[in-house]
Amino acid sequence: MVAFPQWDGKPVVQPAQDDLIYPDWMAGTWTMTSTLVEMVASNSKFKF
């Protein structure tokens, strides 16, 4: 945890203007697996 800065606010970024662009190597059909054991939401709290 020491390696990460303490964020006190949101970083300043520009909003996206266009669609996301994905690299060519992502094209095709993907097989996905998950290690999710239970459908439980985390207790994380976010400020907007």
HELIX and SHEET records of a PDB file:
HELIX    1   1 ASP A   24  MET A   26  5                                   3    
END                                                                             
